Amino acid sequence: MNALAIITARGGSKRIPRKNIKEFMGKPMIAYAIDACKDSGIFDEIMVSTDDDEIATVARKFGANVPFMRSSKNSDDYATTNDVLTEVLEQYQKRGIKPSVVCCVYPCVPFLDGEILRLAYDKFKSSGADGLTPVVKFSFPIQRSFRIKDGFLEYREPQNASKRSQDLEPMYHDVGMFYFYKGTKLNGKNIIPYIIDESVAQDIDTMDDWKMAEIKFKVKNEL
């Protein structure tokens, strides 16, 4: 197998109950991740790692595979993404399948599309790197950030207080949409960036986030 997409979707969302299959703008949230993987045309298999029967049913309905259920030890609040991916790859190896490229896709990514995945995959494959992470630039230079000390504001880096924004190095943060890895290097050190536009970067952890995502989705799709 060349490329395997692993969509990580446990059932225990607390801040937004049933978030991964809650309807978002006309279809279950996880369907956007599945459709993006399908539209990219790069994956030999798109699988969903879940501990939840209802999520598994929805995932299959939209064209993903759920060849096995996630273990209970990797379904609590303390399991890491790496733990989940390792479990999936071990199960595939037991079946004699060793993908050369693994893409972890989070389930709440309504702004992800096939083109983003395809372009990121092409960059990753041509780079020789161990992994690729999508990032977005901080909208304000973090070198001029404040901290609160004894109730008063102070610059965290006072040497940058009077510098112009354009003179400071751009800094980036993880978008939390997807990650590419070489199949044998989930912990690889050579990770390259794929820069995402801020308009399609949106965490969805609270209902306020959800409502903001709906607004951005309507604007993006001219609804």
Beta strands, then each sheet from edge to edge (+ up, - down):
strand 1: 3-8
strand 2: 23-24
strand 3: 27-28
strand 4: 45-49
strand 5: 101-105
strand 6: 131-137
strand 7: 146-149
strand 8: 152-155
strand 9: 172-174
strand 10: 178-182
strand 11: 191-195
sheet 1: 4+ 1+ 5+ 10- 6+ 9-
sheet 2: 4+ 1+ 5+ 10- 6+ 11+
sheet 3: 2+ 3-
sheet 4: 7+ 8-
end
